[in-house]
Each structure stands twice: as C-alpha cells, then as structure tokens.
C-alpha cells in the first residue's frame, strides 16, 4: 500500500481540529505585539493562553537587549553544533548562571526543551535499567520513554502507593548493573498541581534511584527566589537531574538540564539532539542571560503573577465554576461536556466577549469532560481580570444547560 494513501485513513485524535478547525481551534493566529491584549481574527482580545508568566516577552529593556545582540552577532552565529564549532563564552556563562539559579553544581544548555529532555532520557538509561514515570507526564517525557531501551513502567498520577508498587517491582528485578530512573514533573501543565516530590524522594531510603524532574512550569514562578518547585517544596537537593525550559517564564526558545558535573559531562557527549544539532544562536543566549538576570532582580513580577492568579481563580469560583485545586498559576476550569461544548465555550468567549481562551476535550482529558485552561501572567491587569470574569458569568447559563443535558 502506498504510504501517502495509508496516511489518509490513519486515525488521529487531533485530525478534525487540524482540518476543519484550522486557524481557529488549532493553529490560531494571535497577532500584534506580544502581551495580554492581542488581535485574533482582526478583533481585540484579552489573551489567557500564552505562557509568558512574568511578562518578560514585552519588557522594553529586554527588547533592547535582543535588538542589540542580533545587530552585533546576527542569528547565524555561532555556526555548527557546540561539540564542534558552536560553543562560546556566552553559552558557558549562561550554563553557570542557570546552575547557580537552581542550586545545582553544573548545567547543560539545550537547543529545545522537547528534544532535549527526550534525548537526555534516551542517553541516561540502557537496556539493563528501569524507567518509572507519572502517567500525566508531558508528551516530551512519553516520547523520551519510547526512545529509551530501559524496562518502563508508569504509576498513577501523584499516587504514592502506585509509585511504590512500580519501584519495588523494579527493585525486585534488578541485576548488578541495573539502575532506576524516576521521571515526574514539578508542575503538571494541564492541571496545575505539583508533583509529589517529597514523598518520592523519601523512598530513596528504601530503594536507591535517581530522580529527574521536568519543571517547565515551575521555574520562574515557584520558590521564594523563583528557582522552581523543588525550592518551593524544600526538596531541591533531592532532585538529581533538574530540567527547566525557557519557553514559559523566560518567553524564549531553549532549555537546560542541571545536575552533578559527571552527569553533565556524560550528556554533553551523549545527548544526541544536542551533539548533532546547531547550537543556540548568540542573540538567544545573550537574551536568556538578560532575562534570567531580570527575573532575579524583580521578585515583584512573581508577586504580581500570584496576585493576578488568585484574583482570577477566586472570581471564577464565586461565579460557580469548578476550578481545579492548582498549586501553580495554571488555572484549569473543568466542566462536563463534549468536544462540541468545548468549541462552543471557546467561540462564545472569543467572539461575543473578546476573551481568548484555549480548551481541551477527549482524548486529552477523559471522555465527557471539558477543560478550559487559563494562564495568568504578571502583565495582566485588574481590568483584564474583570472583563474575563464578566464573560465567564455571561456564559454560565449556557454551560449549566449543557451540563444538565449530560446529567439527564
């Protein structure tokens, strides 16, 4: 059978959205300067779907740094993979600063978070090892698991008893040259809850293992210094391999892994997505250093983020929405309904009220449920929050009617 003919009939959960809903439900075009107010379909909207948690993407001082760095270096330099000709003092300085920021001795800069963590998981474990991960882990972890040759097992989301079962199963099968790598998240990006890091780390006393934490949504937003979920929970020392991305609080491309020097040295030579790929351009590295510096210098950004988060969350609860008990800025609103209801909610909010939100339905969440996920940022104002709460209040009867039909 011809491959192209085969693809036409291959089912895809997102297929209908990327065809019939292209440009609206998927691949929407938000235009204009990055910020909490942008244009969608030529209409002004308040945006709650961008992970620029601290508002650094529209910061004027950072814009000047970006412009100056691009003029000086261009987006071409340095050319080549870092292993060969793409290294620089700027890259090395950023790695040192990132390591210090997350309280680890060493760090490795990654071109992209998704590829980087996949490649790291692939490199860290071999066919004699055991890989244990949370069932709600991000797709990059799931894909990294697919690449890994280790014995894999999954535990129920944040369920310590389920984790123990998989840990002790692995311990019972270990050979002399076997190791265990546990992978979970600091903040689960869809639901906003934190990983049970303290409980997991405590079990190291019973079974030796190493812990890798994907803290994409935690870095910059959690911890008294913004260094993430481990700091927030007081267990950063128990995280053996810390992963952070620039795609959220830094509003940039790139990521890093922080750990002990021997681990970083190993990954420098074995993380294939980095060894065989062009290094991050100078301007992005210079910009990342500036963004990190300003995140450290401006704790009030984080304070404003949390103030906005709580105002939005409490307002939605007062209206009567089921806001999941997120422990991060991620604000998930859960309701009963179909994919059609999910689309209707997004359309009503966008078209009738000028509020841009993103929603997900089955298969991303269980069948019969709809999740509307809002991402507050430090750049949102009380006016943005008030407008959004009025919009959610205006559609409440519509949502309740849809829920009642399902319950009937």
C-alpha positions, 0 to 999 in steps of 0.5 A: 500500500502506498504510504501517502494513501495509508496516511489518509485513513490513519486515525488521529485524535487531533485530525478534525481540529487540524482540518476543519478547525484550522486557524481557529481551534488549532493553529490560531493566529494571535497577532500584534505585539506580544502581551495580554491584549492581542488581535485574533481574527482582526478583533481585540482580545484579552489573551489567557493562553500564552505562557509568558508568566512574568511578562518578560516577552514585552519588557522594553529593556529586554527588547533592547537587549535582543535588538542589540545582540542580533545587530552585533552577532546576527542569528547565524552565529555561532555556526555548527553544533557546540561539540564542534564549532558552536560553543562560546563564552556566552553559552558557558556563562549562561550554563553557570548562571542557570546552575547557580539559579537552581542550586545545582553544581553544573548545567547543560544548555539545550537547543529545545526543551522537547528534544532535549529532555527526550534525548537526555532520557534516551542517553541516561538509561540502557537496556539493563535499567528501569524507567518509572514515570507519572502517567500525566507526564508531558508528551516530551517525557512519553516520547523520551520513554519510547526512545529509551531501551530501559524496562518502563513502567508508569504509576498513577498520577501523584499516587504514592502507593502506585509509585511504590508498587512500580519501584519495588517491582523494579527493585525486585528485578534488578541485576548488578548493573541495573539502575532506576530512573524516576521521571515526574514533573514539578508542575503538571501543565494541564492541571496545575498541581505539583508533583509529589516530590517529597514523598518520592524522594523519601523512598530513596531510603528504601530503594536507591534511584535517581530522580529527574524532574521536568519543571517547565512550569515551575521555574520562574514562578515557584520558590521564594527566589523563583528557582522552581518547585523543588525550592518551593517544596524544600526538596531541591537537593533531592532532585538529581537531574533538574530540567527547566525550559525557557519557553514559559517564564523566560518567553524564549526558545531553549532549555537546560538540564542541571545536575552533578558535573559527571552527569553533565559531562556524560550528556554533553557527549551523549545527548544526541539532539544536542551533539548533532544539532546547531547550537543556540544562536548568540542573540538567544543566549545573550537574551536568556542571560538578560532575562534570567538576570531580570527575573532575579532582580524583580521578585515583584513580577512573581508577586504580581503573577500570584496576585493576578492568579488568585484574583482570577481563580477566586472570581471564577469560583464565586461565579460557580465554576469548578476550578481545579485545586492548582498549586501553580498559576495554571488555572484549569476550569473543568466542566462536563461536556463534549468536544462540541461544548468545548468549541462552543465555550471557546467561540462564545468567549472569543467572539461575543466577549473578546476573551481568548481562551484555549480548551481541551476535550477527549482524548486529552482529558477523559471522555465527557469532560471539558477543560478550559485552561487559563494562564495568568501572567504578571502583565495582566491587569485588574481590568483584564481580570474583570472583563474575563470574569464578566464573560465567564458569568455571561456564559454560565447559563449556557454551560449549566444547560449543557451540563444538565443535558449530560446529567439527564 
